[in-house]
Amino acid sequence: MKNKFLFSILVLLVLFIVNIFWSTGFFRTIENKFQGEILKKINLKGAEDITINKIDSFAIISSTLRKSFPKTEQETGGLYFLDLKNNNYDLINLTTNFKKPFAPHGISIFKKDSINIVAAINHTLNGEFIEIFELIGNKLIHKKTLEHDLIYSPNDIVLLDENRFYFTNDHKYKTGIKRLAEDYLGLAISNVIYFDGMNFIEVANKIIYANGINFDPKRNLVFVASVRGFLVKVYKKNKDNSLTFIENIYCNTGVDNIEFDSEYNLWIGAHPSLLHFDFYAKGNKKISPSEIIKINYIEKGNYLIKQIYIEKGNTMSGSTVAAPIGNLIFTGNVMDKHFLILQNEN
């Protein structure tokens, strides 16, 4: 009887471990695929988020010199300006005069008149913050730092206007066994927070590792990437800015940041195998695969997912974002030494 019980426990343990590997894409076969070419490699380490102002034709890149993941010391980084009106692609560091510790993560832009408001998640050893800037031309002016108990594990942010925004907390716990349980068991305990200019309010929860977030004003929809769940979660934005869940889109990959093209199709940088990325981020593997998908979302239950790019990580490891403009795709990563400008044939 005792032997049968121990055998049952062993079988359950093996199934549990296999499920972790399966659900994180470990067994997925990666074959290089892209109908286009690499236009340019730009040397900038840890270009984790990229967002494009299509009206004024420029990109902002969030870059942090990540040495380990999770961090064990204060990381440093900056926001960079890339003029897209010419093909020189010369980077301008916008935050050389920003004196406080700055390790930017998710970013967002909102244009008001001739000024662009820029919001950036800032991870420091002294706390988690949201920094608000004004961009005039290619000069960035810091306006304020936001700090609150609900900003505890921020990942990405999307501005609704110069005062209001949503952001994601990707974890509930920072360290220890509870953090491991979140990552490996896929616990649905992360959330989305709304800021109305004065107050912080939780508007969505029970998300497995909430990551990228973006707002489609055309259809009044908020999209949230659940990287550990391999899902894009779709919400309706209500008049009071609360969110009503509509559906999950299963993407078969670890979706990260979400950007839009001019028709509000979703473009997402992704991790095909989360365990390979975990090994890579901890220094146990030299490369990690990269993937880009495009989602044409029409309505509930009616959408098309297209794989745009996938490769084993030799060209660029750990893709996190794919920002399109015309037939160009600006794709960044967590901690590689460069990011890519792709030219898509389609």
C-alpha positions as CSV (number, residue, x, y, z in Angstrom):
1,M,0.0,0.0,0.0
2,K,2.8,2.3,1.0
3,N,4.7,1.5,-2.3
4,K,1.6,2.3,-4.4
5,F,1.2,5.6,-2.6
6,L,4.8,6.6,-3.2
7,F,4.6,5.5,-6.8
8,S,1.5,7.6,-7.3
9,I,3.3,10.6,-5.8
10,L,6.2,10.0,-8.1
11,V,4.0,9.8,-11.1
12,L,2.2,13.1,-10.2
13,L,5.6,14.8,-9.6
14,V,6.9,13.6,-13.0
15,L,3.6,14.8,-14.7
16,F,3.9,18.1,-12.9
17,I,7.5,18.7,-14.1
18,V,6.6,17.6,-17.6
19,N,3.7,20.1,-17.6
20,I,6.0,22.9,-16.6
21,F,8.3,22.2,-19.5
22,W,5.4,21.7,-21.9
23,S,3.5,24.9,-20.8
24,T,6.6,27.1,-21.1
25,G,7.4,25.9,-24.7
26,F,10.5,24.0,-23.8
27,F,9.8,21.2,-26.3
28,R,8.9,23.5,-29.1
29,T,11.0,23.1,-32.3
30,I,12.5,26.4,-33.4
31,E,13.3,26.8,-37.1
32,N,14.5,30.2,-38.4
33,K,11.8,31.9,-40.5
34,F,11.5,35.5,-41.8
35,Q,10.3,36.8,-45.2
36,G,12.5,39.8,-45.2
37,E,15.9,41.0,-44.3
38,I,17.9,42.5,-41.4
39,L,18.3,46.1,-42.4
40,K,20.6,47.1,-39.5
41,K,21.9,46.0,-36.1
42,I,22.1,48.9,-33.7
43,N,24.5,48.5,-30.8
44,L,22.5,49.2,-27.6
45,K,22.3,46.7,-24.8
46,G,19.0,45.7,-23.3
47,A,16.7,47.7,-25.6
48,E,13.7,46.1,-23.9
49,D,10.9,48.4,-25.1
50,I,10.5,50.5,-28.2
51,T,7.6,52.7,-29.1
52,I,7.1,54.8,-32.2
53,N,5.4,58.2,-32.8
54,K,4.1,57.6,-36.3
55,I,2.9,61.2,-36.7
56,D,6.3,62.8,-36.0
57,S,8.3,59.7,-37.2
58,F,10.6,59.0,-34.3
59,A,11.1,56.1,-31.9
60,I,11.9,56.1,-28.2
61,I,14.0,53.1,-26.9
62,S,14.2,52.0,-23.3
63,S,17.6,50.5,-22.6
64,T,19.0,49.1,-19.4
65,L,22.4,47.4,-18.9
66,R,21.1,44.2,-17.3
67,K,23.8,42.0,-15.9
68,S,21.6,39.3,-14.3
69,F,17.9,38.5,-14.0
70,P,16.6,39.1,-11.5
71,K,18.9,42.0,-10.6
72,T,21.3,41.8,-7.7
73,E,22.7,45.3,-7.9
74,Q,21.5,48.7,-9.2
75,E,21.2,48.6,-13.0
76,T,21.7,51.7,-15.1
77,G,20.0,52.7,-18.4
78,G,18.5,55.4,-20.4
79,L,15.9,56.5,-22.9
80,Y,17.1,57.0,-26.5
81,F,15.7,59.0,-29.4
82,L,15.8,57.6,-33.0
83,D,14.8,60.0,-35.8
84,L,13.0,57.9,-38.5
85,K,12.8,60.7,-41.1
86,N,16.2,59.6,-42.4
87,N,18.0,56.3,-42.6
88,N,21.1,57.1,-40.5
89,Y,19.5,55.6,-37.3
90,D,21.8,57.5,-35.0
91,L,20.8,57.2,-31.4
92,I,20.5,60.3,-29.1
93,N,20.6,59.6,-25.3
94,L,17.8,61.7,-23.9
95,T,18.5,61.0,-20.2
96,T,22.2,61.9,-19.8
97,N,21.3,64.6,-17.3
98,F,18.8,62.5,-15.3
99,K,20.7,62.2,-12.0
100,K,18.7,59.7,-9.9
101,P,19.1,55.9,-10.4
102,F,17.4,55.1,-13.7
103,A,16.8,51.6,-15.0
104,P,13.9,52.0,-17.4
105,H,11.6,49.2,-18.5
106,G,8.2,49.7,-20.2
107,I,7.6,53.1,-21.8
108,S,4.7,55.0,-23.5
109,I,4.2,58.2,-25.5
110,F,1.2,60.5,-25.7
111,K,1.2,63.6,-27.9
112,K,-0.4,66.7,-26.6
113,D,-0.2,69.7,-29.0
114,S,3.5,70.0,-29.9
115,I,4.7,68.2,-26.8
116,N,5.1,64.5,-26.3
117,I,4.5,63.1,-22.9
118,V,6.8,60.1,-22.1
119,A,6.2,57.7,-19.2
120,A,8.8,55.2,-18.1
121,I,8.8,52.4,-15.5
122,N,11.9,52.8,-13.3
123,H,13.4,49.9,-11.3
124,T,15.7,50.9,-8.5
125,L,17.1,49.2,-5.4
126,N,15.3,51.9,-3.3
127,G,11.9,51.2,-4.9
128,E,9.7,51.1,-8.0
129,F,8.7,54.3,-9.7
130,I,7.0,55.8,-12.7
131,E,8.8,58.7,-14.3
132,I,7.0,61.3,-16.3
133,F,8.8,63.4,-18.9
134,E,8.0,66.0,-21.6
135,L,9.8,65.6,-25.0
136,I,10.2,68.8,-27.0
137,G,12.0,68.1,-30.2
138,N,14.7,65.7,-29.1
139,K,15.1,67.3,-25.6
140,L,13.6,65.4,-22.7
141,I,12.6,67.2,-19.5
142,H,11.8,65.3,-16.3
143,K,8.5,66.5,-14.8
144,K,7.7,64.2,-11.9
145,T,8.2,60.9,-10.1
146,L,5.3,58.8,-9.1
147,E,5.5,56.4,-6.1
148,H,2.7,54.4,-4.5
149,D,2.1,51.1,-2.7
150,L,0.4,49.7,-5.8
151,I,3.6,50.3,-7.9
152,Y,5.3,47.2,-6.6
153,S,6.4,45.2,-9.6
154,P,5.7,47.4,-12.6
155,N,6.4,46.1,-16.1
156,D,4.7,48.1,-18.8
157,I,2.6,51.3,-19.1
158,V,0.3,52.9,-21.5
159,L,-0.7,56.6,-21.4
160,L,-4.3,57.6,-22.0
161,D,-3.5,61.3,-21.9
162,E,-1.0,63.6,-20.1
163,N,-2.3,62.6,-16.7
164,R,-4.0,59.2,-16.9
165,F,-2.5,55.7,-17.6
166,Y,-2.7,52.0,-17.0
167,F,0.3,49.9,-16.0
168,T,0.9,46.2,-15.2
169,N,2.4,44.6,-12.1
170,D,4.0,41.4,-13.4
171,H,4.4,39.7,-10.0
172,K,3.0,39.9,-6.5
173,Y,6.1,38.7,-4.7
174,K,9.7,39.9,-5.2
175,T,11.8,37.0,-4.0
176,G,11.7,33.6,-2.3
177,I,9.6,30.5,-2.7
178,K,6.5,32.6,-3.5
179,R,8.2,34.2,-6.4
180,L,9.3,30.8,-7.7
181,A,5.7,29.5,-7.3
182,E,4.4,32.5,-9.4
183,D,6.9,31.7,-12.2
184,Y,6.8,27.9,-12.3
185,L,3.3,27.2,-11.2
186,G,1.8,30.0,-13.3
187,L,-0.1,31.5,-10.5
188,A,-2.7,34.1,-11.7
189,I,-2.0,36.8,-9.1
190,S,-0.6,39.8,-11.1
191,N,-2.7,42.8,-12.1
192,V,-3.4,46.0,-14.0
193,I,-3.5,49.4,-12.2
194,Y,-5.2,52.6,-13.4
195,F,-4.0,56.1,-12.4
196,D,-6.6,58.9,-12.8
197,G,-4.1,61.7,-12.1
198,M,-4.7,61.5,-8.3
199,N,-5.5,57.9,-7.4
200,F,-4.3,54.4,-8.1
201,I,-7.0,51.7,-8.6
202,E,-6.7,48.0,-9.4
203,V,-8.9,47.4,-12.6
204,A,-7.9,43.9,-13.6
205,N,-6.4,40.9,-11.7
206,K,-6.0,37.2,-11.7
207,I,-3.4,37.4,-14.5
208,I,-0.5,35.0,-15.0
209,Y,2.6,37.3,-15.2
210,A,1.0,40.5,-16.7
211,N,3.5,42.0,-19.0
212,G,2.9,44.3,-22.0
213,I,-0.1,46.6,-22.2
214,N,-1.6,48.8,-24.8
215,F,-4.8,50.7,-25.5
216,D,-6.6,50.8,-28.8
217,P,-8.7,54.1,-28.8
218,K,-10.4,53.2,-32.1
219,R,-12.2,50.2,-30.6
220,N,-11.9,51.2,-26.9
221,L,-10.0,48.0,-26.1
222,V,-7.1,47.3,-23.7
223,F,-4.8,44.4,-24.5
224,V,-2.6,42.8,-21.8
225,A,0.1,40.2,-22.4
226,S,0.2,37.3,-20.0
227,V,3.7,36.0,-20.8
228,R,3.6,32.9,-18.6
229,G,0.1,32.1,-19.8
230,F,1.0,32.5,-23.5
231,L,-2.1,34.7,-23.7
232,V,-3.2,38.1,-24.8
233,K,-6.1,39.2,-22.6
234,V,-8.7,41.5,-24.2
235,Y,-10.6,44.0,-22.1
236,K,-13.2,46.7,-22.8
237,K,-12.4,50.1,-21.4
238,N,-15.5,51.4,-19.6
239,K,-16.5,55.1,-19.2
240,D,-15.2,55.1,-15.6
241,N,-11.9,53.5,-16.9
242,S,-12.6,50.2,-15.3
243,L,-11.9,47.2,-17.5
244,T,-14.4,44.4,-18.5
245,F,-12.8,41.2,-19.5
246,I,-13.8,40.0,-23.0
247,E,-11.6,37.0,-23.9
248,N,-8.2,35.3,-23.9
249,I,-6.2,34.9,-27.2
250,Y,-3.9,31.9,-26.9
251,C,-0.6,32.7,-28.8
252,N,1.5,29.6,-28.3
253,T,4.5,31.8,-27.2
254,G,5.5,33.9,-24.3
255,V,4.1,37.3,-25.4
256,D,5.9,40.4,-24.1
257,N,5.4,44.0,-25.2
258,I,2.4,45.0,-27.4
259,E,2.7,47.7,-30.2
260,F,0.2,48.7,-32.9
261,D,0.6,49.3,-36.6
262,S,-1.4,52.1,-38.4
263,E,-4.5,49.7,-38.6
264,Y,-4.3,48.7,-34.9
265,N,-3.1,45.2,-35.5
266,L,-1.1,44.0,-32.5
267,W,2.7,43.4,-33.0
268,I,4.3,41.4,-30.2
269,G,7.9,40.4,-29.4
270,A,7.8,37.0,-27.7
271,H,9.8,34.2,-26.1
272,P,9.0,30.9,-27.7
273,S,10.5,29.0,-24.8
274,L,10.4,30.6,-21.3
275,L,12.7,28.1,-19.8
276,H,15.3,28.7,-22.4
277,F,15.0,32.4,-21.7
278,D,15.3,31.8,-18.0
279,F,18.5,29.8,-18.5
280,Y,19.9,32.5,-20.8
281,A,19.0,35.3,-18.4
282,K,20.8,33.5,-15.5
283,G,23.9,33.0,-17.7
284,N,23.4,29.3,-18.1
285,K,22.8,29.5,-21.9
286,K,24.5,31.8,-24.5
287,I,21.3,32.4,-26.6
288,S,17.6,32.4,-26.3
289,P,15.1,32.2,-29.2
290,S,13.2,35.3,-30.5
291,E,9.8,35.5,-32.1
292,I,7.5,38.2,-33.5
293,I,3.8,37.6,-34.0
294,K,1.0,39.9,-35.5
295,I,-2.6,39.7,-34.4
296,N,-5.4,41.0,-36.5
297,Y,-8.1,41.4,-33.9
298,I,-11.6,42.0,-35.4
299,E,-14.0,41.1,-32.6
300,K,-14.6,38.6,-29.9
301,G,-13.7,35.1,-31.2
302,N,-12.6,36.5,-34.6
303,Y,-8.9,37.2,-34.9
304,L,-5.9,36.0,-37.0
305,I,-2.5,35.3,-35.5
306,K,0.4,35.4,-38.0
307,Q,4.0,34.5,-37.2
308,I,6.3,37.2,-38.7
309,Y,9.7,36.2,-37.5
310,I,11.3,33.4,-35.4
311,E,15.0,32.4,-34.9
312,K,17.0,30.5,-32.5
313,G,18.7,33.5,-30.9
314,N,22.0,33.6,-32.8
315,T,21.0,36.9,-34.4
316,M,19.3,38.4,-31.4
317,S,18.3,36.7,-28.2
318,G,15.3,37.2,-25.9
319,S,13.0,39.4,-28.1
320,T,10.6,41.6,-26.2
321,V,9.1,44.1,-28.6
322,A,8.3,44.6,-32.3
323,A,7.4,48.2,-33.2
324,P,6.3,48.5,-36.8
325,I,6.3,51.5,-39.1
326,G,5.7,51.0,-42.8
327,N,7.6,47.9,-43.8
328,L,10.1,48.3,-41.0
329,I,10.0,46.5,-37.7
330,F,12.1,47.7,-34.7
331,T,12.7,44.7,-32.4
332,G,14.4,44.8,-29.0
333,N,15.3,42.4,-26.3
334,V,16.0,42.0,-22.5
335,M,19.8,41.9,-22.4
336,D,21.4,41.4,-25.8
337,K,24.1,43.8,-27.0
338,H,22.1,45.1,-29.9
339,F,18.6,45.5,-31.3
340,L,17.5,44.9,-34.9
341,I,15.7,46.9,-37.6
342,L,14.0,44.4,-39.9
343,Q,12.6,45.1,-43.3
344,N,9.5,43.0,-43.9
345,E,8.7,41.9,-47.5
346,N,4.9,41.6,-46.8
